[in-house]
Amino acid sequence: MSKRATLVPNGLSPQIKRILPKSLFGRAILIIILPIAVMQIAVAYFFFNAHWDTVTASLSDSVAADVSVAVELYKQSPGAERAERLDNMLRPNMELAVALEMGESLPTSQRASFFSALDKTLRRALNQSLTDPFWFDTTRYPNHIDIRVQVDDDVLRFIAARERVFAPTGFVFIFWLLTATVLLTLVSIIFIRNQARPIKELSEAADRFGRGQNISGFKPSGASEVRLAGQSFLKMRRRISRHIDQRTVFLAGVSHDLRTPLTRLKLHLALQDVNEETDAAKRDVKDMENMLDGYLDFARGLTGESAVQTSLEPYLKGLVEKYTPAPRLSILGDPVAAIKPVALERAIANLISNAQKFGDKCRVSAEAADQNVLIRVEDDGPGISDDNYVEALKPFSRLDPARNQNIEGVGLGLSITRDIIQSHGGSLRLSRSDMGGLCATIILPV
């Protein structure tokens, strides 16, 4: 397999893409913080190699030279008196204390400094300046360095100020470097959060609108591009709402206009003698009334109610009790969702009516799953073939070969149900039931 084939379209490998932040806030932080961190690391590296290391090496060479001179002066006249005179001479002027430890030997233990470069620099300087065995410790005292030199059977001990051996400005530089990094990070987080908030508000408003909830409190804000997107969303919302209102008014008007001549036809037929022709005409008029009711239900599918948080157990119990025989109901847990009670009842009623029309047994169940609530309506009828699931959800679709002859409806039941569920921000899914018939699953967000 070629290297190109292992990469995703944007040029990153799947392993890298998995660890990258998914949110806009996280990616923006990464875009800002990563260059800052790389720059700070590079600056610190070059500082320590080009400046701090050079200065520290120079200071260590100076202390090592002073220790070497003191050792040579001591060797000229060994003894406690010469060590005391060296201490009186070096302590006030060079911040280098000298003490003689008679009959002692060098320690065998060695404690490494946190910054190993400090020990390496001092050891290199002492190796170059001294010919006698030596030992030093940079960790025992916070502000001093302990250096010991073996001279015959005695040990000459030197205590030097730490700033004489190592450049203290390196730690100050690192402190301010880290402080600047933290401050820049905090400023970046605050700034990016303020920029990402309007995008999140726009996303939440779009989600609420998809569920049919009120979004009157949403106002476009943020950068000009985000504000423009928010304004475009509000314009789109107004156009969609206007389209829905126009559809409802149009179908309601058509239904109203047609009901008047239908009423006259019913009256005229009622005055006619009862025979086969008048009975057929009455059935046709009844079918036309059912069609008009279906058109109005379809038009009202997305309008009217506001969603309220509802416990589905008592809601579904009250709904199934309206049917004779009542469908078998099973509830797992305590599913709760934001629903439009009347609209959702119309949707579930359509499914139950279909289930009882095409099957002998009907079952209604509800459960909470992840961030959704699932409501299933199942029957033991002939069902719908897998190839016709999409077609069954289309308006005015009548799948006569798949189910019994549907002479009463106009093919709007499942379409109305789907529209109502989508107005809740959910979806309607058709599948095969383990009872043998159709399983209609309503998926509602919590």
C-alpha positions as CSV (number, residue, x, y, z in Angstrom):
1,M,0.0,0.0,0.0
2,S,1.4,3.4,-1.0
3,K,2.0,6.1,1.6
4,R,-0.6,8.3,0.0
5,A,-3.2,5.6,0.5
6,T,-2.7,5.7,4.2
7,L,-3.4,9.4,4.6
8,V,-6.8,11.0,4.9
9,P,-7.7,13.8,2.4
10,N,-6.4,16.6,4.5
11,G,-2.9,15.0,4.6
12,L,-3.0,13.8,8.3
13,S,-2.8,10.2,9.2
14,P,-5.8,8.7,11.0
15,Q,-3.7,8.2,14.2
16,I,-2.9,12.0,14.3
17,K,-6.5,13.0,13.4
18,R,-7.8,10.9,16.3
19,I,-5.8,12.8,18.9
20,L,-6.5,16.3,17.5
21,P,-9.3,18.4,19.1
22,K,-12.7,18.1,17.5
23,S,-14.2,21.4,18.6
24,L,-13.5,24.8,17.1
25,F,-12.4,26.1,20.5
26,G,-9.9,23.2,20.9
27,R,-8.5,23.6,17.4
28,A,-8.2,27.4,17.8
29,I,-6.3,26.9,21.0
30,L,-4.0,24.4,19.4
31,I,-3.3,26.7,16.5
32,I,-2.3,29.5,18.9
33,I,-0.7,27.6,21.7
34,L,1.4,25.2,19.6
35,P,3.4,27.9,17.8
36,I,3.9,29.8,21.1
37,A,5.2,26.6,22.8
38,V,7.5,25.7,19.8
39,M,8.9,29.3,19.8
40,Q,9.4,29.3,23.6
41,I,11.2,25.9,23.5
42,A,13.4,27.1,20.6
43,V,14.3,30.4,22.4
44,A,15.1,28.6,25.6
45,Y,17.2,26.0,23.8
46,F,19.3,28.6,22.0
47,F,19.5,30.8,25.1
48,F,21.0,27.9,27.2
49,N,23.3,26.8,24.5
50,A,24.5,30.2,23.2
51,H,24.4,32.3,26.4
52,W,23.7,30.7,29.7
53,D,26.0,27.7,29.1
54,T,28.9,30.0,28.1
55,V,28.4,32.3,31.1
56,T,28.1,29.4,33.5
57,A,31.2,27.7,32.1
58,S,33.2,31.0,32.5
59,L,32.0,31.3,36.2
60,S,32.9,27.7,36.9
61,D,36.3,28.1,35.4
62,S,36.9,31.2,37.6
63,V,35.9,29.3,40.8
64,A,37.9,26.3,39.7
65,A,41.0,28.5,39.2
66,D,40.6,30.1,42.6
67,V,40.3,26.6,44.2
68,S,43.4,25.5,42.3
69,V,45.4,28.5,43.5
70,A,44.3,28.0,47.1
71,V,45.3,24.4,47.0
72,E,48.8,25.2,45.6
73,L,49.3,27.9,48.3
74,Y,48.2,25.4,50.9
75,K,50.7,22.8,49.6
76,Q,53.5,25.3,50.1
77,S,53.0,25.2,53.9
78,P,50.4,22.6,54.9
79,G,48.7,23.0,58.2
80,A,45.8,24.5,60.0
81,E,47.4,27.9,60.2
82,R,47.9,28.2,56.5
83,A,44.2,27.1,55.9
84,E,43.0,29.7,58.3
85,R,45.0,32.4,56.6
86,L,43.6,31.4,53.2
87,D,40.1,31.5,54.6
88,N,40.7,35.1,55.9
89,M,42.0,36.1,52.6
90,L,39.4,34.5,50.2
91,R,36.2,34.7,52.2
92,P,35.7,38.5,52.2
93,N,37.0,39.2,48.7
94,M,36.1,36.1,46.7
95,E,33.1,34.7,48.7
96,L,35.1,31.4,49.0
97,A,35.3,29.9,52.5
98,V,38.2,27.5,53.2
99,A,38.4,24.8,56.0
100,L,40.8,22.0,56.8
101,E,39.5,18.6,57.8
102,M,42.5,16.8,59.1
103,G,42.6,13.0,58.7
104,E,39.5,12.9,56.6
105,S,38.9,11.4,53.1
106,L,36.6,12.4,50.3
107,P,33.0,11.2,50.5
108,T,32.1,8.3,48.2
109,S,28.4,9.1,47.7
110,Q,27.4,11.5,44.9
111,R,24.1,13.4,44.6
112,A,23.2,14.6,41.1
113,S,21.7,18.0,40.5
114,F,18.3,18.4,38.9
115,F,20.0,20.3,36.2
116,S,22.7,17.8,35.3
117,A,24.4,20.4,33.0
118,L,25.5,22.3,36.1
119,D,27.4,19.4,37.5
120,K,29.0,18.6,34.1
121,T,30.2,22.2,33.7
122,L,31.7,22.4,37.2
123,R,33.3,18.9,36.9
124,R,34.9,19.9,33.6
125,A,36.3,23.1,35.1
126,L,37.7,21.3,38.2
127,N,39.3,18.5,36.1
128,Q,41.1,21.1,34.0
129,S,42.4,23.1,37.0
130,L,43.2,20.4,39.6
131,T,45.5,17.5,39.6
132,D,44.4,16.3,43.1
133,P,41.3,14.1,43.7
134,F,38.2,16.2,44.4
135,W,34.6,15.9,45.2
136,F,31.7,18.4,45.1
137,D,28.0,18.7,45.9
138,T,25.7,21.2,44.3
139,T,22.5,20.0,46.1
140,R,23.2,20.1,49.8
141,Y,23.0,23.8,50.3
142,P,20.5,26.0,48.4
143,N,22.8,29.0,48.0
144,H,26.3,27.4,48.2
145,I,28.5,24.8,46.5
146,D,30.5,22.3,48.5
147,I,33.9,21.5,47.0
148,R,36.5,19.2,48.6
149,V,40.1,18.4,47.5
150,Q,42.2,15.6,48.9
151,V,45.6,16.9,49.9
152,D,47.8,14.1,51.3
153,D,46.0,12.7,54.3
154,D,43.7,15.7,54.8
155,V,40.8,17.3,53.0
156,L,40.7,21.0,52.0
157,R,37.0,22.0,52.0
158,F,35.8,25.0,50.0
159,I,32.3,26.6,50.3
160,A,31.5,28.9,47.3
161,A,28.5,31.1,46.7
162,R,26.2,29.5,44.1
163,E,26.0,32.7,42.0
164,R,29.8,32.5,41.7
165,V,29.5,29.1,40.0
166,F,26.3,29.3,38.0
167,A,24.6,32.2,36.2
168,P,21.4,32.9,38.2
169,T,19.8,34.8,35.3
170,G,19.0,31.6,33.5
171,F,16.4,30.6,36.0
172,V,14.9,34.1,36.0
173,F,14.7,34.0,32.2
174,I,12.9,30.6,32.4
175,F,10.5,32.0,35.0
176,W,9.6,35.0,32.8
177,L,9.4,32.7,29.8
178,L,6.9,30.4,31.5
179,T,5.0,33.4,33.0
180,A,4.6,34.9,29.5
181,T,3.5,31.6,28.1
182,V,0.8,31.2,30.8
183,L,-0.4,34.8,30.3
184,L,-0.6,34.4,26.6
185,T,-2.4,31.1,27.0
186,L,-5.0,32.6,29.3
187,V,-5.6,35.6,27.0
188,S,-5.9,33.2,24.1
189,I,-8.4,31.0,25.9
190,I,-10.6,34.0,26.9
191,F,-10.4,35.5,23.4
192,I,-11.2,32.3,21.6
193,R,-14.0,31.4,24.0
194,N,-15.6,34.7,23.3
195,Q,-15.3,34.1,19.5
196,A,-16.6,30.5,19.8
197,R,-19.6,31.4,22.0
198,P,-21.7,33.0,19.1
199,I,-21.1,29.9,16.9
200,K,-22.3,27.6,19.7
201,E,-25.4,29.9,20.3
202,L,-26.1,29.7,16.6
203,S,-25.8,25.9,16.6
204,E,-28.1,25.7,19.6
205,A,-30.7,28.0,18.0
206,A,-30.7,25.9,14.8
207,D,-31.2,22.8,16.9
208,R,-34.1,24.3,18.9
209,F,-35.7,25.5,15.6
210,G,-35.4,22.0,14.2
211,R,-37.2,20.7,17.3
212,G,-39.9,23.3,16.9
213,Q,-38.9,25.2,20.0
214,N,-39.0,29.0,20.5
215,I,-35.8,30.8,19.5
216,S,-37.0,34.4,19.9
217,G,-34.1,35.1,22.4
218,F,-31.5,34.4,19.8
219,K,-29.6,37.4,18.5
220,P,-26.7,37.3,16.0
221,S,-23.4,38.3,17.7
222,G,-19.6,37.8,17.4
223,A,-17.4,38.4,14.4
224,S,-18.9,39.9,11.3
225,E,-18.9,36.5,9.5
226,V,-20.6,34.7,12.4
227,R,-23.1,37.6,12.7
228,L,-23.8,37.3,9.0
229,A,-24.4,33.6,9.4
230,G,-26.8,34.3,12.3
231,Q,-28.8,36.8,10.3
232,S,-29.0,34.4,7.3
233,F,-30.3,31.7,9.7
234,L,-33.0,34.1,10.9
235,K,-34.0,35.0,7.4
236,M,-34.1,31.2,6.5
237,R,-36.3,30.6,9.6
238,R,-38.7,33.3,8.5
239,R,-38.9,31.9,5.0
240,I,-39.6,28.4,6.3
241,S,-42.2,29.6,8.8
242,R,-43.9,31.6,6.0
243,H,-43.9,28.6,3.8
244,I,-45.4,26.4,6.5
245,D,-48.1,29.0,7.3
246,Q,-48.9,29.4,3.6
247,R,-49.2,25.6,3.2
248,T,-51.5,25.4,6.2
249,V,-53.7,28.4,5.1
250,F,-53.9,27.0,1.5
251,L,-54.9,23.5,2.5
252,A,-57.3,24.8,5.1
253,G,-58.9,27.1,2.6
254,V,-59.2,24.3,0.0
255,S,-60.8,22.1,2.7
256,H,-63.2,24.8,3.8
257,D,-64.2,25.5,0.2
258,L,-64.8,21.9,-0.6
259,R,-66.7,21.1,2.6
260,T,-69.6,23.4,1.5
261,P,-70.4,21.6,-1.8
262,L,-69.8,18.2,0.0
263,T,-72.4,19.2,2.6
264,R,-74.9,20.0,-0.2
265,L,-74.1,16.7,-1.8
266,K,-74.7,14.8,1.4
267,L,-78.0,16.6,1.9
268,H,-79.0,16.0,-1.7
269,L,-78.2,12.3,-1.4
270,A,-80.0,12.0,1.9
271,L,-83.2,13.1,0.2
272,Q,-82.8,10.5,-2.6
273,D,-84.3,7.1,-2.5
274,V,-82.1,4.5,-1.1
275,N,-80.6,2.3,-3.8
276,E,-77.3,0.9,-4.9
277,E,-76.3,4.1,-6.8
278,T,-77.0,6.5,-3.9
279,D,-75.1,4.2,-1.5
280,A,-72.1,4.2,-3.8
281,A,-72.3,8.0,-4.0
282,K,-72.5,8.3,-0.2
283,R,-69.4,6.2,0.1
284,D,-67.6,8.5,-2.4
285,V,-68.6,11.5,-0.4
286,K,-67.3,9.9,2.8
287,D,-64.0,9.1,1.1
288,M,-63.7,12.8,0.0
289,E,-64.3,13.9,3.6
290,N,-61.6,11.5,4.9
291,M,-59.2,12.9,2.3
292,L,-59.9,16.5,3.4
293,D,-59.3,15.5,7.0
294,G,-56.0,14.0,5.9
295,Y,-55.0,17.1,4.1
296,L,-55.7,19.2,7.2
297,D,-53.8,16.9,9.4
298,F,-50.8,17.0,7.0
299,A,-51.0,20.8,7.0
300,R,-51.1,21.0,10.8
301,G,-48.3,18.6,11.3
302,L,-45.6,21.3,12.0
303,T,-47.7,24.1,13.6
304,G,-49.3,25.0,16.9
305,E,-47.7,23.7,20.1
306,S,-44.6,24.4,22.1
307,A,-42.5,21.5,23.5
308,V,-42.7,20.7,27.2
309,Q,-40.6,18.3,29.3
310,T,-42.8,15.3,29.8
311,S,-42.6,11.9,31.5
312,L,-43.6,9.4,28.9
313,E,-44.9,6.6,31.1
314,P,-48.2,8.3,32.2
315,Y,-48.5,10.0,28.8
316,L,-48.4,6.7,26.9
317,K,-50.6,4.9,29.4
318,G,-53.3,7.6,28.9
319,L,-52.9,7.3,25.2
320,V,-53.3,3.5,24.8
321,E,-56.3,3.4,27.1
322,K,-58.3,5.3,24.5
323,Y,-58.2,2.2,22.2
324,T,-60.3,-0.9,22.4
325,P,-58.7,-3.3,22.6
326,A,-55.8,-1.4,24.1
327,P,-52.3,-2.1,22.7
328,R,-49.9,-3.9,25.1
329,L,-47.6,-1.3,26.7
330,S,-44.1,-1.8,28.1
331,I,-41.9,0.9,29.6
332,L,-38.2,0.5,30.5
333,G,-37.0,3.0,33.2
334,D,-38.5,6.5,33.3
335,P,-38.0,8.0,29.8
336,V,-38.4,11.8,29.7
337,A,-38.4,14.0,26.6
338,A,-39.4,17.5,25.5
339,I,-42.6,16.8,23.4
340,K,-45.6,18.6,21.9
341,P,-48.3,16.5,23.6
342,V,-51.1,16.9,21.1
343,A,-48.9,16.6,18.0
344,L,-47.1,13.6,19.3
345,E,-50.4,11.9,20.3
346,R,-51.5,12.4,16.6
347,A,-48.3,10.8,15.4
348,I,-48.5,7.8,17.7
349,A,-52.3,7.5,17.1
350,N,-51.5,7.2,13.4
351,L,-49.1,4.4,14.0
352,I,-51.4,2.5,16.4
353,S,-54.3,2.9,14.0
354,N,-52.2,1.4,11.2
355,A,-51.0,-1.4,13.4
356,Q,-54.5,-2.3,14.5
357,K,-55.9,-2.0,10.9
358,F,-53.3,-4.3,9.4
359,G,-52.6,-6.7,12.3
360,D,-54.4,-8.5,15.1
361,K,-52.0,-7.6,17.8
362,C,-50.3,-4.2,18.6
363,R,-47.5,-3.5,21.1
364,V,-46.2,0.0,22.3
365,S,-42.9,0.3,24.1
366,A,-40.6,3.1,25.3
367,E,-37.1,3.3,26.7
368,A,-34.2,5.7,27.2
369,A,-31.1,5.0,25.0
370,D,-28.0,7.2,25.3
371,Q,-29.2,10.7,24.6
372,N,-32.5,9.6,23.0
373,V,-35.9,8.2,23.9
374,L,-37.2,5.3,21.7
375,I,-40.9,4.7,21.2
376,R,-41.8,1.6,19.2
377,V,-45.2,0.7,17.8
378,E,-45.3,-2.9,16.4
379,D,-47.9,-5.2,14.9
380,D,-48.1,-8.8,13.7
381,G,-49.5,-7.9,10.2
382,P,-48.0,-8.4,6.8
383,G,-45.5,-5.5,7.3
384,I,-43.7,-3.6,4.6
385,S,-40.8,-4.9,2.5
386,D,-37.4,-3.4,3.2
387,D,-37.3,-1.8,-0.3
388,N,-40.5,0.2,0.4
389,Y,-39.5,1.8,3.7
390,V,-38.5,5.1,2.1
391,E,-41.5,5.1,-0.2
392,A,-43.9,4.5,2.6
393,L,-42.8,7.8,4.3
394,K,-43.6,9.9,1.2
395,P,-46.8,11.9,1.1
396,F,-49.8,10.3,-0.7
397,S,-47.9,7.0,-0.9
398,R,-50.2,3.9,-0.8
399,L,-48.4,0.6,-0.7
400,D,-51.3,-1.6,-1.6
401,P,-49.3,-4.7,-2.6
402,A,-47.3,-4.6,0.7
403,R,-50.3,-4.3,3.0
404,N,-54.1,-4.7,2.8
405,Q,-56.1,-2.5,0.5
406,N,-56.1,1.0,2.1
407,I,-59.4,2.3,0.8
408,E,-60.0,4.8,3.5
409,G,-56.8,6.8,3.7
410,V,-54.9,8.9,1.2
411,G,-51.4,7.8,2.1
412,L,-50.6,10.6,4.5
413,G,-50.5,8.8,7.9
414,L,-46.8,7.9,8.0
415,S,-45.8,11.2,6.3
416,I,-47.8,13.2,8.9
417,T,-46.1,11.1,11.7
418,R,-42.7,11.7,10.2
419,D,-43.2,15.5,10.0
420,I,-44.4,15.7,13.6
421,I,-41.4,13.7,14.8
422,Q,-39.0,15.8,12.8
423,S,-40.6,18.9,14.3
424,H,-39.4,17.5,17.7
425,G,-35.9,17.2,16.4
426,G,-36.2,13.4,16.1
427,S,-36.7,10.8,13.4
428,L,-39.0,8.0,12.4
429,R,-37.4,4.6,11.4
430,L,-39.2,1.6,9.9
431,S,-38.1,-2.0,10.4
432,R,-39.3,-5.6,10.7
433,S,-40.9,-6.4,14.1
434,D,-40.1,-9.6,15.9
435,M,-43.9,-10.0,16.0
436,G,-43.8,-10.5,12.2
437,G,-45.2,-7.2,11.1
438,L,-44.0,-3.6,10.9
439,C,-42.0,-1.9,13.7
440,A,-42.2,1.9,13.6
441,T,-39.5,3.5,15.9
442,I,-39.8,7.1,17.0
443,I,-36.5,8.5,18.1
444,L,-36.8,11.7,20.2
445,P,-33.8,13.6,21.7
446,V,-33.8,13.9,25.5
